[in-house]
Amino acid sequence: MNYIISKLVGYLRLMRPANIVTAVADILAGIAISGFLGSEVANYLDHLLPVACMCLATIGLYGGGVVFNDIMDAELDEVERPERPIPSGVISLTQAIVLGSYLLLVGILAAFTVGRITGFLALGIAACALIYDKWGKHQSWGPVNMGLCRGLNLLMGISIVIPALEKYWWIGCIPVLYIAAVTAISRGEVHGGNTRTLRITAVCYALVYGTILTLAAINGHLIAALPFVILFAVMINLPLYKAIKDPSGPNIGKAVKGGIIALVAMNAAWVAAFSTLPHALLVLILLPVSLLISKAFAVT
């Protein structure tokens, strides 16, 4: 029994469950931007099936992507992070490859059940994740590569209504900018970072919540979206400010964790800017869920 529990915990650690919750929030935000939540079909349970399939798709894609991240980093983790499942021997390399492959396959197939465009976006996410895992993380363009995974994930949610995707495709650039900034500072998690990168990240953050507020105002939802944007800004800027004051590895790690967990608040702000307050609150419920899970599993 202890062996089985150890394996299950090892698999979950590989998948970064707290991060996966934020990916589900991306999908729900995209669906809200598409207008699907306000359409009549959203009132019928049978039409909520594509929403469930999209959530399953992002779970598979994100989970598979981070599993392959650890697969590619197995040798490096033996030195820098020996406590991780693969270098510690809890999960073998073969078992990790099988898990990652199944997760990506499930994610892609679930996306294609929603629609062809959705499926192609899922293929794009899988490709970007694997490119980052193998090459991107070691290159200067790596942060943009990682940002593309999130940008495409948001667009996958919007693709539930194709005309909305044609209208709002450019919104996918916002999470690209945000995650590129978070990924750029994450390179200092082990050995520490530099204040210049952290200050650039602060500017990128301001552009992100500034864009959300602008769109909320255009849609007549500024008052509803403002509390969510404030929560988002506080969550990302407090740890970032501490890291700017002292760019040590632990402080950088906290800034990265804050940036990832705050994705739920950002997505709730997107929902408030395009949909209703109850829908935004439903997405925000994922925040305590992600925070609770993050106490048991690493957020990187």
LINURGI-V233892 format. One record per residue. N is the residue number from 0. OMEGA is omega in whole degrees, 0 to 359 (999 if undefined). NEAR is the number of other C-alpha atoms within 12 Angstrom. D_LAST is the distance of its C-alpha to the last C-alpha in Angstrom with 2 decimals. Layout:
BEGIN
n=[N,N]
omega=[OMEGA,OMEGA]
near=[NEAR,NEAR]
d_last=[D_LAST,D_LAST]
END
This chain:
BEGIN
n=[0,1,2,3,4,5,6,7,8,9,10,11,12,13,14,15,16,17,18,19,20,21,22,23,24,25,26,27,28,29,30,31,32,33,34,35,36,37,38,39,40,41,42,43,44,45,46,47,48,49,50,51,52,53,54,55,56,57,58,59,60,61,62,63,64,65,66,67,68,69,70,71,72,73,74,75,76,77,78,79,80,81,82,83,84,85,86,87,88,89,90,91,92,93,94,95,96,97,98,99,100,101,102,103,104,105,106,107,108,109,110,111,112,113,114,115,116,117,118,119,120,121,122,123,124,125,126,127,128,129,130,131,132,133,134,135,136,137,138,139,140,141,142,143,144,145,146,147,148,149,150,151,152,153,154,155,156,157,158,159,160,161,162,163,164,165,166,167,168,169,170,171,172,173,174,175,176,177,178,179,180,181,182,183,184,185,186,187,188,189,190,191,192,193,194,195,196,197,198,199,200,201,202,203,204,205,206,207,208,209,210,211,212,213,214,215,216,217,218,219,220,221,222,223,224,225,226,227,228,229,230,231,232,233,234,235,236,237,238,239,240,241,242,243,244,245,246,247,248,249,250,251,252,253,254,255,256,257,258,259,260,261,262,263,264,265,266,267,268,269,270,271,272,273,274,275,276,277,278,279,280,281,282,283,284,285,286,287,288,289,290,291,292,293,294,295,296,297,298,299]
omega=[179,179,181,180,179,179,181,178,178,178,179,178,178,187,181,186,178,177,182,178,179,178,176,178,175,182,181,176,179,179,178,179,182,183,183,182,180,182,182,183,182,179,183,184,183,179,175,179,178,177,179,180,178,177,177,180,183,176,179,183,180,180,179,180,182,175,179,174,180,177,180,183,188,182,179,181,176,181,189,183,184,181,181,188,184,180,179,178,179,178,179,180,180,179,179,179,179,179,181,181,179,181,179,180,178,180,181,181,179,179,180,176,178,180,183,180,178,179,179,176,177,176,178,178,180,180,180,180,182,177,178,182,185,187,191,185,181,185,180,180,182,179,177,177,179,178,178,179,180,179,178,179,176,179,177,176,179,185,175,173,188,177,178,177,179,182,189,182,184,179,177,179,183,176,175,179,184,183,175,179,179,181,180,180,182,179,177,182,184,187,181,183,178,187,181,179,181,179,176,178,179,178,179,178,181,178,182,183,173,178,180,180,179,180,177,179,179,181,181,183,187,183,180,185,188,180,180,178,178,177,179,182,179,183,182,186,180,178,179,179,178,179,177,179,180,185,177,181,180,179,176,179,179,178,178,179,178,180,181,181,181,177,178,178,178,180,175,177,176,181,179,181,185,185,184,179,178,178,179,179,177,178,182,177,179,181,177,177,180,179,179,180,182,177,182,183,184,173,182,999]
near=[7,9,11,12,12,17,23,20,22,32,34,32,33,44,38,39,37,39,43,45,40,45,49,43,47,50,48,52,52,49,44,43,48,35,34,35,32,21,18,12,18,22,13,15,12,12,18,22,20,32,39,25,33,44,39,35,43,49,42,40,48,48,44,43,46,45,45,38,37,42,34,29,29,31,18,18,21,19,14,16,19,18,21,35,34,33,26,22,21,27,31,23,27,17,23,37,27,19,32,35,26,25,31,37,30,30,39,39,28,34,41,26,24,33,25,19,26,38,34,26,40,49,32,30,41,44,29,36,40,34,28,33,29,24,21,27,28,19,18,16,21,31,34,30,38,44,33,39,45,50,38,44,56,48,47,57,52,44,42,46,32,25,16,24,29,18,17,28,27,20,34,35,27,37,44,33,34,41,40,38,40,46,42,42,46,40,30,29,28,23,17,25,30,26,24,17,26,37,25,22,35,33,22,30,35,26,22,34,40,25,28,40,33,24,28,29,20,15,22,18,27,30,22,29,40,31,28,36,41,26,26,35,34,24,29,41,32,25,32,40,25,25,36,29,19,22,32,27,23,23,31,40,33,37,44,44,38,41,41,45,44,46,49,44,46,52,51,47,51,56,49,42,39,40,36,30,27,20,32,37,29,25,38,38,22,33,36,21,24,34,30,19,24,27,17,17,25,32,34,34]
d_last=[29.10,26.69,25.91,25.16,22.94,21.03,20.59,19.54,16.87,15.70,15.66,13.74,11.00,10.94,10.86,7.94,10.84,9.57,7.97,11.33,13.29,12.30,13.50,16.67,17.15,17.20,19.99,21.90,21.85,23.19,25.83,26.88,27.25,29.38,31.82,31.75,31.19,34.40,36.44,38.96,37.37,34.36,36.87,37.45,35.30,36.05,34.53,31.21,30.70,29.09,26.56,25.71,25.62,23.23,20.82,21.23,20.73,17.35,16.20,17.51,16.26,12.61,12.73,14.71,12.63,9.47,12.15,13.83,10.87,11.18,14.90,15.16,13.31,15.37,17.75,15.47,13.41,16.88,17.17,13.89,12.05,15.12,13.99,11.94,14.29,15.87,16.77,17.80,20.13,19.23,18.72,20.80,19.94,22.58,21.30,17.81,19.65,21.83,19.11,17.19,20.62,21.82,18.87,19.33,23.08,23.03,20.96,23.46,26.49,25.57,25.24,28.63,30.26,29.73,31.17,31.44,29.62,26.73,26.69,26.75,23.81,21.89,23.08,21.85,18.30,18.41,19.94,17.51,14.51,16.52,17.75,14.36,13.39,16.80,17.76,15.94,13.06,16.02,18.15,18.82,18.63,15.12,13.64,16.55,16.00,12.53,14.25,17.00,15.01,14.55,18.06,19.60,17.99,19.72,22.84,22.83,23.26,25.99,27.70,29.08,31.84,32.61,34.75,31.91,29.65,32.48,32.70,29.11,27.41,26.73,24.40,21.83,21.70,20.24,16.73,16.97,17.69,15.06,12.03,13.75,13.82,10.19,9.46,12.44,11.42,8.00,10.59,11.78,9.03,11.36,14.73,14.72,15.36,18.53,19.96,21.24,17.91,16.88,20.27,20.06,16.84,18.94,21.64,19.48,18.33,22.05,23.04,20.77,22.15,25.52,25.67,24.89,27.64,30.04,29.74,30.08,33.24,34.59,34.17,35.77,32.74,31.90,32.75,30.74,27.61,27.85,26.49,23.34,22.85,23.51,20.95,18.33,19.53,19.53,15.99,14.62,17.43,17.79,14.62,15.18,18.77,18.03,15.92,18.91,21.25,19.46,16.87,15.90,12.68,12.14,13.07,10.87,7.80,9.56,10.33,6.98,6.35,9.97,9.88,7.88,9.97,12.92,13.08,15.24,17.54,17.81,18.78,21.21,22.68,23.24,25.00,27.09,28.05,29.34,30.20,31.29,30.08,30.01,27.75,25.35,25.46,24.77,21.49,20.67,21.20,17.85,16.27,17.51,16.66,12.94,13.21,15.24,13.02,10.03,12.64,12.98,9.70,6.27,3.80,0.00]
END
